[in-house]
Amino acid sequence: MADPTANHESGVPAEDYLCSRIRRAEQALMGHHEAVLRGHGLTMTQYTVLLALSAEGDMSGAQLARACGVTQQTMATVLTGLQKKELIARTPSPVHAKVLLTSLTDQGRTVLDRAYQEVIVLERALSDAFTPEQHAALCALLERATEVLVQQTPRRR
């Protein structure tokens, strides 16, 4: 069996693969956020919904699904859970009666604000770990990496 850590055609040792490093960073980030959010009774997707509603105001399920990067079916389940917790309210759109608009409740805003105060601690710690120049360079490099990842993702046929 071939050694998966051996240098391949790229000449880069497997432990230096950028995709592996990005994945490890993403896992660490998600692990942190999930641990923090669990203390507030939220999943990462639920938190992202509350953040989107806080920033954008009322949104449809389809808009929220796009904003959170999930399917509309998944979003429907997420919204049902948030509604049961009374963190969101859903009302018919004045423009399209079949479309429900989702908004934050006062309780939802309170939970979001509390969760955000803990989540932002990591953002500050990361920012403090770099000089302003390093921070700007890292942001630019991550944007470039994201563009390549998106470009290289096969499209559905």
C-alpha positions in Angstrom: 0.0 0.0 0.0 1.3 3.5 -0.9 2.4 5.8 1.8 -0.2 8.7 1.9 2.3 11.0 3.5 4.9 10.5 0.7 5.7 13.3 -1.7 3.4 13.1 -4.7 3.7 14.8 -8.0 3.4 18.2 -6.3 6.6 17.6 -4.3 4.8 18.8 -1.2 4.7 16.5 1.8 1.2 15.6 2.8 1.5 17.3 6.2 2.0 20.6 4.3 -1.0 20.3 2.0 -2.9 23.6 2.1 -6.3 21.8 2.0 -5.3 19.8 5.1 -4.3 23.0 7.0 -7.4 24.8 6.0 -9.5 21.8 7.1 -7.7 21.7 10.5 -8.3 25.4 11.0 -12.0 25.0 10.0 -12.4 22.1 12.4 -10.8 24.1 15.2 -13.1 27.1 14.5 -16.2 24.9 14.3 -15.3 23.1 17.5 -14.9 26.3 19.3 -18.1 27.8 18.1 -20.1 24.7 18.6 -18.9 24.4 22.2 -19.8 28.0 22.9 -23.1 27.9 21.1 -24.1 24.6 22.8 -24.1 26.6 26.0 -26.8 28.8 24.5 -28.9 25.9 23.1 -27.9 26.8 19.5 -26.3 25.0 16.6 -23.9 26.7 14.2 -26.7 26.9 11.6 -29.2 28.3 14.1 -26.7 31.0 15.2 -26.0 31.9 11.6 -29.7 32.3 11.0 -30.0 34.6 14.0 -27.0 36.6 12.8 -28.4 37.0 9.3 -31.8 38.1 10.6 -30.1 40.6 12.9 -28.0 42.0 10.0 -30.6 41.9 7.2 -34.0 42.1 8.9 -36.9 39.9 7.8 -35.9 37.1 5.3 -37.7 34.2 3.6 -36.6 30.6 4.2 -35.1 30.5 0.7 -33.0 33.6 1.4 -31.9 32.2 4.8 -31.0 28.9 3.2 -28.7 30.7 0.6 -27.2 32.9 3.4 -26.4 29.8 5.5 -25.3 27.5 2.7 -27.9 24.8 3.4 -30.8 23.4 1.4 -34.3 24.8 1.8 -35.4 21.5 3.4 -32.6 21.8 6.0 -33.6 25.4 6.6 -37.2 24.5 7.1 -36.1 22.1 10.0 -33.8 24.8 11.5 -36.6 27.4 11.4 -39.1 25.0 13.0 -36.6 24.5 15.9 -35.9 28.2 16.3 -39.7 28.9 16.2 -40.3 26.3 18.9 -37.7 28.0 21.1 -39.5 31.3 20.4 -36.3 32.8 19.0 -37.9 33.7 15.7 -41.4 34.6 14.4 -42.8 33.7 11.0 -45.4 35.8 9.2 -46.9 35.8 5.7 -45.2 38.2 3.3 -47.3 41.2 2.3 -46.1 40.6 -1.3 -46.4 36.8 -1.6 -49.0 35.2 0.7 -47.4 31.7 0.3 -44.0 33.0 1.5 -43.3 33.3 5.2 -40.9 36.0 6.4 -38.8 35.2 9.4 -37.8 37.8 12.0 -36.0 37.8 15.3 -38.1 37.9 18.4 -36.9 39.9 21.5 -35.9 36.5 23.1 -34.0 35.6 19.9 -32.1 38.9 20.0 -31.2 38.4 23.6 -29.9 34.8 23.0 -28.0 36.0 19.9 -26.4 38.9 21.8 -25.3 36.6 24.6 -23.8 34.0 22.3 -22.1 36.7 20.2 -20.3 38.1 23.3 -18.7 34.7 23.7 -18.0 34.0 20.0 -16.4 37.4 19.4 -13.7 36.5 22.1 -12.1 34.1 19.5 -12.2 36.7 16.8 -10.4 39.2 19.0 -7.9 36.5 20.0 -7.2 35.7 16.4 -6.9 39.4 15.5 -4.5 40.0 18.4 -2.3 37.1 17.3 -1.3 39.1 14.1 0.1 42.5 13.3 -2.3 44.7 11.3 -0.2 43.9 8.2 -0.3 40.1 8.9 -4.0 40.3 9.5 -4.6 42.0 6.1 -2.3 39.6 4.3 -4.0 36.6 5.9 -7.4 37.9 4.9 -6.3 38.4 1.4 -4.7 34.9 1.2 -7.8 33.3 2.6 -10.0 35.2 0.1 -7.7 34.0 -2.7 -7.8 30.4 -1.4 -11.6 30.5 -1.2 -11.8 31.7 -4.8 -9.6 28.8 -6.0 -11.7 26.3 -3.9 -14.9 27.7 -5.4 -13.5 27.6 -9.0 -12.3 24.0 -8.6 -15.6 22.7 -7.2 -17.3 20.5 -9.8 -20.7 21.8 -10.9 -23.8 19.6 -10.9 -24.7 18.4 -14.3 
